[in-house]
Amino acid sequence: MSALGGEMARGSGEASATRGQLVDIESEITALAKREIQELRAEWRKLYRAEPPKRLSRDLLLRAIAYRLQERTHGGLGLATKRRLNALVEELRTKGAAHFDAATVLKPGTKLVREWHGRTHTVMVAEDGFEFDGQRYRSLTRVATLITGVHWSGPVFFGLRKRPRAPAASGP
């Protein structure tokens, strides 16, 4: 049994929630939007048992709190997913970011979220490109350019690749 009374499927990270629990969690998440930032930070402390990151926007605070509330109701990640994430973290630690190519793990349905000038932008990975603001684009770079107003590498803008380093200036 989970803490909310739903049964946990062994190793799946999923819990079955009753209809009443689903309504409760939905109304609780809806009510988050009306809370002040200080209240959201207090809720973060309660749910994560840690201080929220100082520069985390209100929108991302809301999303993280809503995720944790849903996780408590429906269960968390399955064991296989946790193992895969841990393996990726270990690969990143041992081989470094230069050897880690997140673009190869992007699958249709993946959401890319980027905050830019106080606004959160969400892009959905599709079979044939990317969807942003109801439009389809072949290139993530095109989406990044639309958001920023200047040419910007899409994979760099969305944190999928590191920005290339400028060559060091040579002295006279």
One Martini backbone bead per residue (centre of mass of N, CA, C, O) as a GRO file, in nm:
protein
  172
    1MET     BB    1   0.098   0.035   0.021
    2SER     BB    2   0.048   0.351   0.004
    3ALA     BB    3   0.017   0.650   0.167
    4LEU     BB    4  -0.275   0.686  -0.001
    5GLY     BB    5  -0.388   0.367  -0.048
    6GLY     BB    6  -0.251   0.271  -0.282
    7GLU     BB    7  -0.136   0.034  -0.490
    8MET     BB    8   0.168  -0.122  -0.546
    9ALA     BB    9   0.362  -0.203  -0.804
   10ARG     BB   10   0.607  -0.407  -0.835
   11GLY     BB   11   0.872  -0.200  -0.953
   12SER     BB   12   0.702   0.039  -1.112
   13GLY     BB   13   0.612   0.311  -0.943
   14GLU     BB   14   0.310   0.247  -0.922
   15ALA     BB   15  -0.017   0.377  -0.843
   16SER     BB   16  -0.333   0.338  -0.730
   17ALA     BB   17  -0.603   0.560  -0.760
   18THR     BB   18  -0.860   0.710  -0.654
   19ARG     BB   19  -1.098   0.922  -0.746
   20GLY     BB   20  -1.071   1.108  -0.499
   21GLN     BB   21  -0.764   1.151  -0.523
   22LEU     BB   22  -0.770   1.284  -0.803
   23VAL     BB   23  -0.940   1.527  -0.724
   24ASP     BB   24  -0.760   1.631  -0.497
   25ILE     BB   25  -0.501   1.673  -0.667
   26GLU     BB   26  -0.623   1.865  -0.873
   27SER     BB   27  -0.708   2.089  -0.671
   28GLU     BB   28  -0.429   2.133  -0.548
   29ILE     BB   29  -0.288   2.220  -0.810
   30THR     BB   30  -0.476   2.456  -0.880
   31ALA     BB   31  -0.416   2.616  -0.607
   32LEU     BB   32  -0.118   2.692  -0.657
   33ALA     BB   33  -0.162   2.943  -0.850
   34LYS     BB   34  -0.260   3.129  -0.588
   35ARG     BB   35   0.012   3.133  -0.472
   36GLU     BB   36   0.270   3.246  -0.321
   37ILE     BB   37   0.606   3.218  -0.330
   38GLN     BB   38   0.641   3.157  -0.026
   39GLU     BB   39   0.442   2.917  -0.025
   40LEU     BB   40   0.593   2.747  -0.235
   41ARG     BB   41   0.857   2.721  -0.076
   42ALA     BB   42   0.726   2.576   0.165
   43GLU     BB   43   0.622   2.333   0.002
   44TRP     BB   44   0.893   2.238  -0.093
   45ARG     BB   45   1.013   2.178   0.186
   46LYS     BB   46   0.800   1.963   0.256
   47LEU     BB   47   0.840   1.768   0.000
   48TYR     BB   48   1.184   1.780  -0.019
   49ARG     BB   49   1.353   1.854   0.235
   50ALA     BB   50   1.439   2.144   0.108
   51GLU     BB   51   1.575   2.392  -0.050
   52PRO     BB   52   1.512   2.598  -0.284
   53PRO     BB   53   1.615   2.729  -0.547
   54LYS     BB   54   1.675   3.062  -0.570
   55ARG     BB   55   1.631   3.095  -0.912
   56LEU     BB   56   1.356   2.975  -0.920
   57SER     BB   57   1.083   2.989  -1.071
   58ARG     BB   58   0.752   2.986  -1.025
   59ASP     BB   59   0.683   2.785  -1.250
   60LEU     BB   60   0.889   2.562  -1.160
   61LEU     BB   61   0.779   2.527  -0.879
   62LEU     BB   62   0.500   2.433  -0.961
   63ARG     BB   63   0.589   2.183  -1.125
   64ALA     BB   64   0.745   2.036  -0.896
   65ILE     BB   65   0.510   2.015  -0.700
   66ALA     BB   66   0.311   1.870  -0.885
   67TYR     BB   67   0.487   1.624  -0.930
   68ARG     BB   68   0.507   1.532  -0.634
   69LEU     BB   69   0.205   1.494  -0.591
   70GLN     BB   70   0.168   1.283  -0.816
   71GLU     BB   71   0.378   1.082  -0.713
   72ARG     BB   72   0.226   1.018  -0.447
   73THR     BB   73  -0.032   0.906  -0.595
   74HIS     BB   74   0.106   0.729  -0.857
   75GLY     BB   75   0.398   0.732  -0.835
   76GLY     BB   76   0.699   0.670  -0.950
   77LEU     BB   77   0.955   0.558  -1.079
   78GLY     BB   78   1.079   0.302  -1.215
   79LEU     BB   79   1.339   0.090  -1.190
   80ALA     BB   80   1.438   0.104  -1.485
   81THR     BB   81   1.454   0.413  -1.497
   82LYS     BB   82   1.648   0.452  -1.262
   83ARG     BB   83   1.879   0.286  -1.380
   84ARG     BB   84   1.915   0.456  -1.637
   85LEU     BB   85   1.977   0.724  -1.498
   86ASN     BB   86   2.223   0.622  -1.337
   87ALA     BB   87   2.388   0.543  -1.587
   88LEU     BB   88   2.400   0.828  -1.708
   89VAL     BB   89   2.541   0.962  -1.471
   90GLU     BB   90   2.794   0.784  -1.476
   91GLU     BB   91   2.876   0.853  -1.764
   92LEU     BB   92   2.911   1.154  -1.710
   93ARG     BB   93   3.129   1.126  -1.488
   94THR     BB   94   3.345   0.946  -1.648
   95LYS     BB   95   3.333   1.095  -1.953
   96GLY     BB   96   3.170   1.336  -1.976
   97ALA     BB   97   3.000   1.574  -2.164
   98ALA     BB   98   3.139   1.527  -2.444
   99HIS     BB   99   3.020   1.208  -2.448
  100PHE     BB  100   2.732   1.331  -2.415
  101ASP     BB  101   2.425   1.251  -2.606
  102ALA     BB  102   2.100   1.352  -2.572
  103ALA     BB  103   1.980   1.346  -2.865
  104THR     BB  104   1.963   1.024  -2.881
  105VAL     BB  105   1.710   1.025  -2.648
  106LEU     BB  106   1.505   1.151  -2.826
  107LYS     BB  107   1.154   1.130  -2.815
  108PRO     BB  108   0.857   1.111  -2.892
  109GLY     BB  109   0.703   1.336  -2.645
  110THR     BB  110   0.917   1.508  -2.565
  111LYS     BB  111   0.994   1.766  -2.334
  112LEU     BB  112   1.105   2.096  -2.379
  113VAL     BB  113   1.240   2.323  -2.131
  114ARG     BB  114   1.255   2.692  -2.136
  115GLU     BB  115   1.386   2.974  -1.994
  116TRP     BB  116   1.299   3.315  -2.117
  117HIS     BB  117   1.261   3.606  -1.991
  118GLY     BB  118   1.032   3.476  -1.777
  119ARG     BB  119   0.963   3.248  -1.989
  120THR     BB  120   0.804   2.949  -2.067
  121HIS     BB  121   0.922   2.697  -2.293
  122THR     BB  122   0.756   2.448  -2.502
  123VAL     BB  123   0.874   2.143  -2.655
  124MET     BB  124   0.778   1.897  -2.889
  125VAL     BB  125   0.862   1.590  -2.980
  126ALA     BB  126   0.864   1.460  -3.303
  127GLU     BB  127   0.898   1.257  -3.568
  128ASP     BB  128   0.939   1.536  -3.776
  129GLY     BB  129   1.024   1.716  -3.510
  130PHE     BB  130   0.875   2.021  -3.388
  131GLU     BB  131   0.663   2.162  -3.129
  132PHE     BB  132   0.545   2.515  -3.135
  133ASP     BB  133   0.279   2.693  -3.083
  134GLY     BB  134   0.120   2.487  -3.296
  135GLN     BB  135   0.388   2.432  -3.456
  136ARG     BB  136   0.595   2.304  -3.709
  137TYR     BB  137   0.943   2.190  -3.695
  138ARG     BB  138   1.249   2.070  -3.812
  139SER     BB  139   1.401   2.279  -3.617
  140LEU     BB  140   1.538   2.373  -3.315
  141THR     BB  141   1.675   2.633  -3.412
  142ARG     BB  142   1.420   2.776  -3.507
  143VAL     BB  143   1.292   2.794  -3.227
  144ALA     BB  144   1.519   2.952  -3.085
  145THR     BB  145   1.497   3.197  -3.276
  146LEU     BB  146   1.204   3.272  -3.208
  147ILE     BB  147   1.252   3.322  -2.902
  148THR     BB  148   1.517   3.526  -2.923
  149GLY     BB  149   1.570   3.673  -3.227
  150VAL     BB  150   1.822   3.487  -3.271
  151HIS     BB  151   2.074   3.303  -3.355
  152TRP     BB  152   2.044   2.961  -3.226
  153SER     BB  153   2.122   2.678  -3.100
  154GLY     BB  154   1.903   2.447  -3.008
  155PRO     BB  155   2.070   2.240  -2.836
  156VAL     BB  156   2.193   2.465  -2.663
  157PHE     BB  157   1.940   2.617  -2.562
  158PHE     BB  158   1.817   2.324  -2.438
  159GLY     BB  159   2.078   2.158  -2.316
  160LEU     BB  160   2.199   1.921  -2.516
  161ARG     BB  161   2.444   2.115  -2.556
  162LYS     BB  162   2.734   2.259  -2.557
  163ARG     BB  163   2.896   2.534  -2.585
  164PRO     BB  164   3.121   2.642  -2.779
  165ARG     BB  165   3.439   2.722  -2.765
  166ALA     BB  166   3.639   2.974  -2.783
  167PRO     BB  167   3.914   3.059  -2.906
  168ALA     BB  168   4.208   3.138  -2.803
  169ALA     BB  169   4.384   3.411  -2.774
  170SER     BB  170   4.658   3.528  -2.935
  171GLY     BB  171   4.947   3.658  -2.891
  172PRO     BB  172   5.216   3.864  -3.018
   0.00000   0.00000   0.00000
